Amino acid sequence: MQIQEDFDLRHFNTFHVSAHARYFVEVSTILELSTALDFQKTHDLPFILIGQGSNLLFKEDYPGLIIELNIRGIKKLGETRERIHVKASCGENWHEFVQYCLQKEYFGLENLSLIPGTVGAAPVQNIGAYGVELSDFLHELEAIRISDGQLRTFSRDECELSYRHSVFKGELRDQYIITSVTLALLKKPQLKLTYPALNTALQDYAEQEITAQLVSDVVCQIRRSKLPDPLTLGNAGSFFRNPVVSQDIADSLKAQYPDIPIYPYEGACKIAAAWLIDQAGWKGYREGDVGVHKDHALVLVNYGNARGEELFDLSQRIQQSVQEKFGIELEPEVRII
């Protein structure tokens, strides 16, 4: 473990914006993580954790310590008649973990294929896609309390998972570091194919041809067709959450805009943020090296040497225009540093 100074973060965030951290360290064990936290306390530094930098926008240099979590390991803990409990360490790549589970015939995560990031980051915002959320399979997780280094186990209920939210983004924000996640996966596939884009992509297949691996492959194809590869075009995937509104607001919007995509969600209604941004005229917008992707209005992109501050300014202008046109406040899904 080596703590580095004045560290360029360009290759540690998928936007590929250049920002410098005063200190940077990669940790691969719990002991190294504890040592890094001791350094942070001794020097009275602010700090943040990163996995693969897939949900971050650095709008300026960071004056403290950045800890890259690279703790690895996957193991089967046990099973019940219908479920298999699998524990994965926080530094595991999420998509690679999904593929590992499919190869082992542990089912349920196939709709969550190709979501960027790490296992440890997944519960923080309760990742979800194509009709499935992490909360559908989370059993428990382990996390270290930053103040004293104590390890605590959180049950699924204690994580308070909801749409793109958890207790770790709310009441316990910046108080714990998730070190492992245990999922209760299925022994037999129970495929969820109701999401429109996924259902359409699979309609030419016979029912007996549709396997969990095929669903995963198709999800990857859909995601790649809509979302640019951050290795070739800097982005952090969906920049904004889909807003959730009351039924009354949804009905009012539907009366004004009959084509607006609205979906039921936990007693309320979820609206497609991409549609709102597109209708506000932002899809395909570009100014210098910042812009909105031509195929997906939720994706802000860095075309080359954009500064984080420029991307942040663009996001604020998008929020303002959507608010003015629809009366809806968009909330960033990306963490802005």
MOTA-V39470 format. One record per residue. N is the residue number from 1. SS is DSSP state (hx for helix, st for strand, lp for the rest). Layout:
BEGIN
n = {N N}
ss = {SS SS}
END
This chain:
BEGIN
n = {1 2 3 4 5 6 7 8 9 10 11 12 13 14 15 16 17 18 19 20 21 22 23 24 25 26 27 28 29 30 31 32 33 34 35 36 37 38 39 40 41 42 43 44 45 46 47 48 49 50 51 52 53 54 55 56 57 58 59 60 61 62 63 64 65 66 67 68 69 70 71 72 73 74 75 76 77 78 79 80 81 82 83 84 85 86 87 88 89 90 91 92 93 94 95 96 97 98 99 100 101 102 103 104 105 106 107 108 109 110 111 112 113 114 115 116 117 118 119 120 121 122 123 124 125 126 127 128 129 130 131 132 133 134 135 136 137 138 139 140 141 142 143 144 145 146 147 148 149 150 151 152 153 154 155 156 157 158 159 160 161 162 163 164 165 166 167 168 169 170 171 172 173 174 175 176 177 178 179 180 181 182 183 184 185 186 187 188 189 190 191 192 193 194 195 196 197 198 199 200 201 202 203 204 205 206 207 208 209 210 211 212 213 214 215 216 217 218 219 220 221 222 223 224 225 226 227 228 229 230 231 232 233 234 235 236 237 238 239 240 241 242 243 244 245 246 247 248 249 250 251 252 253 254 255 256 257 258 259 260 261 262 263 264 265 266 267 268 269 270 271 272 273 274 275 276 277 278 279 280 281 282 283 284 285 286 287 288 289 290 291 292 293 294 295 296 297 298 299 300 301 302 303 304 305 306 307 308 309 310 311 312 313 314 315 316 317 318 319 320 321 322 323 324 325 326 327 328 329 330 331 332 333 334 335 336 337}
ss = {lp lp lp st st st st st lp hx hx hx lp lp lp lp lp lp lp st st st st st st st st lp lp hx hx hx hx hx hx hx hx hx hx hx hx hx lp lp lp lp st st st st lp lp lp lp lp st st lp lp lp lp st st st st st st st st lp lp lp lp st st st st st st lp lp lp st st st st st st st lp lp lp st hx hx hx hx hx hx hx hx hx hx lp lp lp st lp lp hx hx hx lp lp lp lp lp st hx hx hx hx lp lp lp lp lp st st lp lp st st hx hx hx lp st st st st st st st st lp lp lp lp lp st st st st st lp hx hx hx lp lp st lp lp st lp lp lp lp lp lp lp lp lp lp st st st st st st st st st st st lp lp lp lp lp lp lp lp lp hx hx hx hx hx hx lp lp lp lp lp hx hx hx lp lp hx hx hx hx hx hx hx hx hx hx hx hx hx hx hx lp lp lp lp lp lp lp st st st st st lp st lp lp lp st st lp hx hx hx hx hx hx hx hx hx hx lp lp lp lp lp st st st st lp lp st st st st lp hx hx hx hx hx hx hx lp lp lp lp lp lp st st lp lp st st st lp lp lp lp lp lp st st st st lp lp lp lp lp hx hx hx hx hx hx hx hx hx hx hx hx hx hx hx hx hx hx hx lp lp lp lp lp st lp lp st st lp}
END
